[in-house]
């Protein structure tokens, strides 16, 4: 924990706050939120359409790391990085094709 104290010119306490140091180190912008069962199910459904973990996270408002954690906890086989689906493999979502060439 980090304590921050502000004093005025006379040495009187003006403000004090306490922060968790792990929040600052991790770069987290706010408090952790619980991922609901419905959100977990949606992550798996969207990933199964062929979207990358990064695109799934962007669409659902979570990080790629959280998406990967959800997939691993659900025992979903994660495609290798940079996986280029063949015609018989995972379907490619149209916006994913555009993302590759930017």
NUVOGU-557067 format. One record per residue (C-alpha): residue number from 0; z, y, x. Coordinates in steps of 0.25 Angstrom, whole numbers, plus 5000, padded with zeros to 4 digits. Layout:
N
+-----+------+------+------+
: num :    w :    v :    u :
+-----+------+------+------+
: NUM :    Z :    Y :    X :
...
+-----+------+------+------+
***
This chain:
102
+-----+------+------+------+
: num :    w :    v :    u :
+-----+------+------+------+
:   0 : 5000 : 5000 : 5000 :
:   1 : 4997 : 5014 : 5004 :
:   2 : 5006 : 5026 : 5000 :
:   3 : 5000 : 5040 : 5000 :
:   4 : 5010 : 5052 : 4999 :
:   5 : 5006 : 5066 : 4998 :
:   6 : 5015 : 5077 : 5002 :
:   7 : 5014 : 5092 : 5000 :
:   8 : 5016 : 5102 : 5011 :
:   9 : 5031 : 5102 : 5008 :
:  10 : 5032 : 5087 : 5010 :
:  11 : 5034 : 5084 : 4995 :
:  12 : 5028 : 5072 : 4989 :
:  13 : 5015 : 5076 : 4981 :
:  14 : 5009 : 5062 : 4978 :
:  15 : 5011 : 5048 : 4982 :
:  16 : 5002 : 5036 : 4980 :
:  17 : 5002 : 5021 : 4984 :
:  18 : 4989 : 5013 : 4986 :
:  19 : 4986 : 4999 : 4989 :
:  20 : 4980 : 4998 : 5002 :
:  21 : 4971 : 4986 : 4999 :
:  22 : 4964 : 4994 : 4989 :
:  23 : 4960 : 5005 : 4999 :
:  24 : 4956 : 4994 : 5009 :
:  25 : 4947 : 4986 : 4999 :
:  26 : 4940 : 4999 : 4994 :
:  27 : 4944 : 4995 : 4980 :
:  28 : 4942 : 5007 : 4971 :
:  29 : 4951 : 5003 : 4960 :
:  30 : 4961 : 4993 : 4955 :
:  31 : 4956 : 4978 : 4955 :
:  32 : 4952 : 4974 : 4941 :
:  33 : 4952 : 4960 : 4935 :
:  34 : 4939 : 4953 : 4933 :
:  35 : 4939 : 4947 : 4919 :
:  36 : 4933 : 4933 : 4916 :
:  37 : 4922 : 4940 : 4908 :
:  38 : 4918 : 4948 : 4921 :
:  39 : 4919 : 4935 : 4929 :
:  40 : 4910 : 4928 : 4919 :
:  41 : 4900 : 4940 : 4919 :
:  42 : 4899 : 4940 : 4935 :
:  43 : 4895 : 4925 : 4935 :
:  44 : 4885 : 4927 : 4924 :
:  45 : 4879 : 4939 : 4931 :
:  46 : 4879 : 4933 : 4944 :
:  47 : 4872 : 4920 : 4938 :
:  48 : 4860 : 4929 : 4934 :
:  49 : 4857 : 4931 : 4949 :
:  50 : 4863 : 4944 : 4952 :
:  51 : 4870 : 4946 : 4966 :
:  52 : 4885 : 4947 : 4967 :
:  53 : 4883 : 4962 : 4970 :
:  54 : 4874 : 4965 : 4958 :
:  55 : 4884 : 4957 : 4949 :
:  56 : 4895 : 4965 : 4954 :
:  57 : 4888 : 4978 : 4952 :
:  58 : 4884 : 4975 : 4938 :
:  59 : 4898 : 4971 : 4934 :
:  60 : 4906 : 4981 : 4942 :
:  61 : 4912 : 4973 : 4953 :
:  62 : 4910 : 4970 : 4967 :
:  63 : 4902 : 4959 : 4973 :
:  64 : 4914 : 4953 : 4979 :
:  65 : 4921 : 4952 : 4965 :
:  66 : 4908 : 4946 : 4960 :
:  67 : 4908 : 4935 : 4971 :
:  68 : 4923 : 4932 : 4969 :
:  69 : 4921 : 4930 : 4954 :
:  70 : 4909 : 4921 : 4957 :
:  71 : 4917 : 4913 : 4968 :
:  72 : 4929 : 4911 : 4958 :
:  73 : 4919 : 4906 : 4947 :
:  74 : 4913 : 4896 : 4957 :
:  75 : 4899 : 4902 : 4955 :
:  76 : 4890 : 4899 : 4967 :
:  77 : 4887 : 4912 : 4973 :
:  78 : 4872 : 4914 : 4978 :
:  79 : 4871 : 4917 : 4993 :
:  80 : 4869 : 4932 : 4997 :
:  81 : 4855 : 4937 : 4996 :
:  82 : 4851 : 4925 : 4988 :
:  83 : 4837 : 4926 : 4983 :
:  84 : 4836 : 4918 : 4970 :
:  85 : 4823 : 4909 : 4969 :
:  86 : 4816 : 4908 : 4955 :
:  87 : 4825 : 4895 : 4952 :
:  88 : 4838 : 4902 : 4957 :
:  89 : 4846 : 4913 : 4951 :
:  90 : 4838 : 4923 : 4943 :
:  91 : 4837 : 4937 : 4949 :
:  92 : 4840 : 4949 : 4941 :
:  93 : 4830 : 4960 : 4941 :
:  94 : 4839 : 4971 : 4946 :
:  95 : 4843 : 4962 : 4958 :
:  96 : 4829 : 4961 : 4962 :
:  97 : 4828 : 4976 : 4963 :
:  98 : 4842 : 4977 : 4971 :
:  99 : 4836 : 4968 : 4982 :
: 100 : 4825 : 4978 : 4985 :
: 101 : 4833 : 4991 : 4986 :
+-----+------+------+------+
***
